[in-house]
Each structure stands twice: as C-alpha cells, then as structure tokens.
Amino acid sequence: MNSRQNPPATPILTTRLPAVGTTVFTRMSTLAAEHGAVNLGQGFPDFACEPKLVDMVAEAMRAGFNQYPMMTGAPVLRQAIVAKIAAHYGHLYDANAEITVTAGATQALTTAILCAVHPGDEVIVIEPAYDSYLPAIELAGGVAVRVQMEVGASGYSVPWDKVQAAVNGNTRMIVINTPHNPTGTVLRAADMEALADIVRGSNVLILSDEVYEHMVYDGQRHESICRYPELAARSFVVSSFGKTYHVTGWKIGYVAAPAALMVEFRKVHQYNVFSINTPTQHGIASYMADPAPYQELPAFYQRKRDIFRNGLQGSRFELLPADGTYFQCVRYGAISDMPEAQFAEWLTTEVKVAAIPVSAFYQQGKESGIVRFCFAKKDDTLALALQRLASI
Ligand SMILES: Cc1ncc(COP(=O)(O)O)c(C=O)c1O
C-alpha cells in the first residue's frame, strides 16, 4: 500500500492550550531574518559569554561530571546560589531543602504554578506579562486574573489598589516580575510594602520572576523578595543564569522557596525534568566563586542602555524610562498611528530593525502605541540599528 496516498490516521487531539499559537518572538525573528533586519526583537545577547565560563564547563566534562546529578541540583551549585543570595539580599536559604536548579527560569515558573495551583484557583498576573505565565496557569486548571499596569509620562507602574481589589478567597498566587519584561520597570521598596500589605494574614503565595535581578541601573537596588522575610516566607523566587551570564541557550536557572513549598515543587520537578545537565551546573558553580561578573553587569548594560537612549534622543521616538532589564520601550505616536503589531512589522520590513509590540504581552492585545527594543547587543549592532531608527 502506498502510505502517501492512504496515510495511516493520526488521532485528533483536543488542545490543552487553545489560545496558544506561534509566538510574536518567533514571527518577528523570522521576519527579521527574511528582510535582513537588525534583530532588536527577541531578548538575547548577540555577543559571547566570557570564555572562562565555557572553559569551566568543559573542564567539568573532562573531570567526569557527566552522569545524572542529584534531582535537586549539584550541591556545589546550590551552595553557591545560597551564598550569592545571602551576600546580596541577606536571606539565608538552606541549600538542601530550599534551592532547586531548573532548566531555565521558564521551567521553574511553570513548575511553581503546577505544584501550587489547583483547578479553579485564581492567579493574579500583572500585564503586560511574560508569555509563559498564562499557559502554565491554564495547564494547571487555574484561572488567570489580569491586572494591567498603568502607563503615564513617567512610565509604567503597578496599581496595587487594583491588585488588592482582585484578591478574594479563591486567590492562590500573585505573579510579580521585577525588573520587568517588557517595560523595564523596577519595583521599589514602596511596591514591596504594598504587596506585603495585600498578602499579610492570607494564604496567597507569591511567584517572583527575578531573572533580570542583576540589571538595575542608575545606582538603584533590586528589591528582591529575598530582602523581605515576611514575603520570602510565602514566595517562590526564580532566577536565570542564562540572563546573568549571557548564555540564554544553556537554559539553566533556579528557584528558591521555603522548605514547605519546595517539597511540593520538587514532586513536580522530579517527574518533569528530574535533573539539569551536570557539567553546566559544575562549571557555573566554579564561575560563581568570583562575584565580579554579576557585580559588573549593571554598569555593562547601563552603558548599552545609554548608547541606545542617546542614539534615539532627537528621533521621533519617545523614550519611556528604562530602569532595569535589557529592554527599552518607546512610544511611536509621532511616527505612525498603526496598531503595534503592524508598526513592528513595518519597522522590520521597511526600516530593517525588528522590535516587539508590547500588545503581545497582553492576553487581549491592549494597544498603547509602544514597542520594545532589546539593547543586549554589540555596540556595532546598536549603531546600525540607531542609524536606521534615527532616519525615520
Ligand atoms: C521575565 C522573564 N522570565 C523568564 C524568562 C525565561 O528565562 P529562561 O530563558 O531562563 O527560561 C525570560 C526570558 O526572556 C523573561 O524575560
């Protein structure tokens, strides 16, 4: 029988995620490649990590660290993470019971949601939001309750009164992200105090996405949940080595949480990935002995942010504040009244610089006339992009 003419039937699947299609990041990157555009869309560096880090991972492989590590992560790496959090934020986690190494932050976020959220539980998500939160909530059978950030002349802020109003007896979790993708907003002490006031005395958990923890500028400090014992006692705190060490393709991160939460996290983690590749864990643990790479990161990225912002001064783009992350949001109302996705496509195909529409970070695609650029790029890449953007 010719199987091309009469192929065997594949059973039909009912999707678990009806709203999910190709992401805007994939679409814009494809479009950027097709049109020879400078890709300031997707958030990853176009420069290499320090060669020393690669050497340390290679050394770990040669030293024989090539078999399954512990399910929770290599002890040396968990200890290095504990030491870093203690030195930066003054909170001492237990390396055995309260830290788990994950396959990037994405897996940590999804696992935290899957282990904590039961069908019908509500999870408050602040929009615009990183795109993995909502599908994870849906897979868990939870209900996402969306609260939108406000955007004014001084940039985006979280309306805590609206978050407070969204909390009820079904609320299981609030997801926060600081520094924030896509807006570059950095939560301040007053934000953390407002959050503490909302959850005090409740059973609400916090999932704190802090993957850009080392990218905070102008002498401000990162207000990690770990600085607030009252909040840390009810929180999963997530970070990513990919972001911190310029190795997004390694997909390695971690979660820190009180032991009682971590027990449940590990039950899901164990049967989802079990463990993360061994040599990378050992290589990163050795590299972390020197705090310089993450201590120097704010200055490194602040310089790139300033090159990018200075290059757009005098252009028809209006710059929003960029206090953290490696993203710069701009208003383009003086150039066009196109919807954001259409404007981003036009920028990519005609101006040959790819950007991401901020509307893509809202479940229902709110239009604000704002697009996001990523400035984690070589100076030459930024210069070429700026030359094109300034000419509009
Ligand atoms: C806010 C936020 N959280 C999580 C992630 C995912 O991090 P990882 O690559 O470590 O999974 C990203 C990556 O872009 C992000 O921007």
The ligand as an SDF file (V2000), in Angstrom:
LIG
                    3D

 16 16  0  0  0  0  0  0  0  0999 V2000
   10.5750   37.8550   32.5280 C   0  0  0  0  0  0  0  0  0  0  0  0
   11.1970   36.5900   32.0430 C   0  0  0  0  0  0  0  0  0  0  0  0
   11.0500   35.4730   32.7660 N   0  0  0  0  0  0  0  0  0  0  0  0
   11.5980   34.3080   32.3740 C   0  0  0  0  0  0  0  0  0  0  0  0
   12.3300   34.2170   31.2100 C   0  0  0  0  0  0  0  0  0  0  0  0
   12.8940   32.8870   30.7970 C   0  0  0  0  0  0  0  0  0  0  0  0
   14.1670   32.6580   31.2590 O   0  0  0  0  0  0  0  0  0  0  0  0
   14.9330   31.3130   30.8470 P   0  0  0  0  0  0  0  0  0  0  0  0
   15.4980   31.5140   29.4900 O   0  0  0  0  0  0  0  0  0  0  0  0
   15.9750   31.1260   31.9070 O   0  0  0  0  0  0  0  0  0  0  0  0
   13.9110   30.2130   30.8580 O   0  0  0  0  0  0  0  0  0  0  0  0
   12.5050   35.3490   30.4230 C   0  0  0  0  0  0  0  0  0  0  0  0
   13.2500   35.2660   29.1420 C   0  0  0  0  0  0  0  0  0  0  0  0
   13.1030   36.0800   28.2720 O   0  0  0  0  0  0  0  0  0  0  0  0
   11.9270   36.5690   30.8510 C   0  0  0  0  0  0  0  0  0  0  0  0
   12.0620   37.6880   30.1320 O   0  0  0  0  0  0  0  0  0  0  0  0
  1  2  1  0
  2  3  1  0
  2 15  2  0
  3  4  2  0
  4  5  1  0
  5  6  1  0
  5 12  2  0
  6  7  1  0
  7  8  1  0
  8  9  2  0
  8 10  1  0
  8 11  1  0
 12 13  1  0
 12 15  1  0
 13 14  2  0
 15 16  1  0
M  END
$$$$
